[in-house]
Amino acid sequence: MNFVIDKETILPPVMLATSVVEKKQTLPILSNLYFRLENGSLNIVGTDLEVEISITIRNVSGEDASFTVSAAKILDIVRKLPDTASIVFDLDSNTLTVSSGSSRYRLRSLDAEDFPRIETHHWQERLKLQQNEMRSLLDRTAFSMALNDVRFSLNGILLEIQKNCIRAVASNGHRLSRAEMDVDAETDQETKLIVPRKAVFEISRLIDPNEESEITVSSNIHHLQMVRDQTVLTTKLIDSKYPEFSHSLQSDTANKVTLNRKALTDSLMRVSVLSDEKNKAAKVTLSPGRMNLCVKTLEQEEAVEEMDIEYEGERVISGYNVFYIIDALNAIRTESAEIYFHGNNGFCVLMEPGNARASWLIMPVKI
């Protein structure tokens, strides 16, 4: 087997496929990328058996064959070659020679027949989404996912697909983010899918937020697949039930405050200077005409910020993770932010004025 390809053509697919490959693997071949040249199309695949990315490059001349090679090594080699380099791939038995100009590398190749692929079945749902809108949906929610929580469902994002809407929900048990967008789905029933944390980040990497072109999303009971141009991402889903959350987002009886989003973010950033790994709590005191933010340390140090606000309700005192509030404010797109405080030591909900399609809930902490 022998084929030639430009660095600028092969580097982005190799980088994308390598992103799903784990450094430590129980199966040596999972540290490799899969290459297959057939009828002028070069297919490059990376997987960890949970998430798989496949990219196809068209119009590549060479002999039909397949091989696997270390993902880390081939990426490092291609990346360090000159930008204008043409790269020759030459397979002889179990040895792959990669050469360009005066550079030549001989790499071990494992049998391509042993490379595992994620097996999928009939797709039950299929819809098309705008890339930039899907990326926005994930950006506004993904930061609230849990990391290695014993409640497996929280280690990912819940996607609720309805005929006219797709909703994303993420929570780590201490905060919750929810956002939705309009779609035209080929379904009359609600479908709930829990996409694992790693796949969410890979989907965000795959999607170009600056493009308005469509991606195709397909799903069945065990898998989700996203197709963008010649790139296909397939992931297993988390087989679990997501906790009920809708009742927590009711704000009818809460104390509402509307503030300038940037001013509040800046104030929280200033008091967060005294927060540390153990103590991330900010004391929030709400009183008529004023909001007080305070962070204290175990060494009796203190950071205080005061803001003038339009508020005539009862006095409210609660503590919240200062960085959770900052994350939620950064996800809000409007100049102002609405915050609904549910009493002393109660949770709060952040929203955009006039937009009920996105909200961020933060549970209280001890102060």
N, C-alpha and C positions, 0 to 999 in steps of 0.2 A: 504494500500500500504506500502511496506517495501523493501528497497534495501540497500546494503552495497557497498561502493566504496572507493578507496584509495585517500588520499589528493592529491598526485602527479598526479593522473589521472584527477580529477575534477577541480583542481584549475585553470589551464590555460584556459579551456573553460569558466569557470565562469568569469574570469578576462576579457576575450575578449568580451563576451556577455554584461557584465556590462558597457563596455566602451561606448556603444551607448545610454545608459539610462541617460536621463537628470535628474538632481537633483530636479528641480521644474517642476511639471507636473499638467496639468488641470484634467487629469484622474488618480486617484490613482493607477490603475492597471498598468499604464505605468512605475511606479517606481519599478515594479516587473520583475523578470525573469520567463519565462515559462519553466516548466520541463514536459516531457512526456516520460514514459517508455513503450515501446511496442516491443514485440518479441525480448527482449534482447538488444534493442537499446535505449539509453537514449538521447533524443533531448533537448538541452538547447537553448532558444531563448531570445534575448533582442531587443527592438525596441523603437523608438521615433516617429513612423509612417512615418518618412522620410527615415531612414536608419534602416535596420534589419540585425542582425547577428544570424545565426543558426549553431550550432555545434552538431554533432552526435558522441556519444561514443558507441562503439560496445562491445558486450559480458558483459553486465551488468545483473546480475541475480536478479529477483524480480517480484512482481506482477504488471501487466499492469495497469497504472493509470496516471493521470496528475494533476499538481497543479501549482500555482504561489506563489512566496515568494519575499519579499523585496530584491532587487539586492544588495543594499549597506550592508544590514545586513548579508546576506548569504556569501557575499564575505569576509566581515570582520571576520566572524566566521571561515570559512575555512582557511583563510590566517593565523590566529593566532593559529591554532591547530598544534601539533608537525608534523614535516615533514613526519614521518613514520606512521601517524595516519590513521586508518580505520574509515570511517564516516558512521553512520547509519541514513538513512532518513526514517521516519515513519509518514505517513499521516493518520489522524483520523478526518473525517469530514472536518472542516475548520481550523484545527490545525496541524501544521507540527512540529514534534519533531526531532531535529538534535542532535545526541549524538556521543561521541567518548571518550573512557576511562572513566574518572571521570567527564567529561564535558557534560552538557545537556542543550539544548535550546528549548523553546516552542515558535513558531512563528505563527503569523496569516497568513493564506493562503486565497487569493481571488480566486473565481471560475475560473478555467482554461478556461471554455467555453466563458468567457467574454474577454479573452486576444485577442487584435486586431493583425492581421497580414497584411502585405503589399500584396495586391492582384495584381498578375501579369497575363499577357496574353501571347499569342504566341510569342516566341522569333524569331525576324526577322533576326538577325545576330548572328553568333557564330564563335569565333576564339580561338586559343590556343597561349599563350604567355609564354616565360620563366620568372619565378618569378623575378630573379635578374635584367633582362632587364626592366621589367615593373616598378620595384621599382626605378631603375635608371632614367627612363623617368619622374616619378613623382618628385623625389628628385631634378631634374634639373629645374623644372618649378613651383612646387607648392608654393614656397615662394613668388611668384609674385601675387597670388590671392588677390582680394579685401576682405575687412571685412565689412559686412553690407552696401555695396554700394547701392544707389538707382537704379543703373543699375544692375538688378538682374543677368544678364549673367556674370558679372565680379566676382560674389561671388562663383566662381568655376573654374574648368578646362575644356577647350574645347578639346574633343577628336575627331579627324578627322580620320575615318577608311576607308582606301582604300584597294584594292586587295593586294597590295604588301607593304603597309606602314601604320603605325599608328602614328599620330602626336599629341602632347600635347601642348597646348597654354594656358598661364595664364597671366593676366594683372590686375592691379588696376587703370589703366588710367594714371599712372605716369611712369610705367615701364612695360615691356613685356618680357616673357620668352617663347622660342619655342624650342622643341626637337622632334626628330622622330626616329623610329626604323623600321626594316623590319619585316613584318609578312606575313603569307599566309592566307588571309581571304577568307571566302566563300561568296564573294560578287563581283559584277562587277560595283557597284555604290558607290559613296562616301557617307558615313554616318557621320553626325555631332551630337555629344552628349555633353551636358554641365553637368558635374558631380559636385554636390554641394560641398562646402568647407569641411563640416564635413565628407562626404563620402570619399573624397580624403584622409583625414588623417586616416580614418578607414581602407581604402584599404592599405595604407602604413604600418599600424600596422599589418594587416593580412598577408602581403607578407614577406617572409623571404629572405633578400637580399643575403644571403649566399647559397641559394639553387638554383640549375639550373633546378629543376623540373618545370613542366608546370602548369599554371592555365588556367581555361576555362572562357572566357568572353562572355556573351550573352547580347543582347540588343533588345529593341523595342522602339517605339516612346516615351514611358513614363518612362521606367525603364532600369537600368543596373544591371547585376548580375555577380559576380565573385565567382568561385568555386575552392577551394584548398583542396584537400583530402576530409575530412568530414566536412569542413567549407564552409558555403554559405553566402555571403554578397549580399544583395539586396538593391538598393537605387532608390528613385525617381529621375528623371532628372529635371533640370531647364528648364522650358518651355519659352524660349526666344531666340532671335537671337544674336549671338556673333558679335561684331563689326568687320568690315573688317580691316585687319592689314598688309597684305602681302606687300603693297606698301611702308610701313614704314621701311622695312628691307633691302631696296636696298642701297648698299654702294658704287656704282660705282664712285660717285663724291666726296666721303669723303676723309678726311685727315687720312691716315692710320699710326698707330704706333704699333710696336711689342715690348712687354716688357716681362721681367721675371715676371711670375704671382705672385710668393711668395714675391718677392721684392716689387712689387707694393702694394700687400695686406698689408704687414708689414708697409709700409709708410702711407697708408690710416688709418690703425689702430692707428698709433701714432698721426696723426693730429686729429683723431676723439675724442681724449681725451677731447678736448675743445668743442665738439658738445653737444647739450642738446636737450630736448624734443621739443623746439620751433625752434631751429636753427640746422639743420642737413646738411647745405650746405657746400660743399667744392669747392673752386675756383680752377679750373684747367687751367693753362696757358701753352700752347704748343708753343715752339719756336725752331728754328734749334738747334739740339743737346741737348735740355734740356726740362724737364717737371717740373713745379712748382705746388705744392699742398699747399693750404692755407685754414685754418679755422679760422674765427674771431668771437669773442663774442660781445655782446652789451656793455660789460665793457671794450672794446678795447683790450682785450687779443687776442693773435694770436699764432697759431701753423703753422710752415712752414716746408715742406720737398722738397728737390730738387733731381731730378734723371737725370743722363746722359742717353740720348736716341739716337738712330739712326733715325734722322728726319731732312729733309731739306726743308719742306714745309713752307707755310705761317703761321704767328702767329695766334693762335686761343685761345680765352678766353671764358670759359663757367663755369657755376656752376651746380653741381649735388649733389643729396643726397648721402653723403659719404657711408652710409650703403647699399644703393642700389648697388653701385659699388662693395663693398666688397662681398655682396651676390652673385653677378654674377661671380666674380672671384673664389669664393669658389665652384661654380658649374662647373667650367672649370677643365678638367682633365689633360690637357697638361702642360708642364713646362712653355711654353710661352703663352701669350694672345695677340690677335690682337684687337685693339680698333680703330673704325672708327668715327672720329669727323666730324659732319656736320656743319661746320662753327661756327662763334661766336654766343654764346647763342643758339646753336643748339643741337639736341639730339645726343647721341653716341650709337654705337652698338658694343658689345663685342662678339668675336668669338674665336674658337680654330683654330690654323693654319692648313689649309688643310681640314677643316671639315665644310661643308656648311649645315650640318643637325641639327645644334644647334646654337642659337644666343640669345643675351640678349640686349634689347633696354632700354635705360634710357633717360627720358625726362629731359630737363634743368630746373633749378630753379633760382630764382633771387639771385644775390650776391651783 
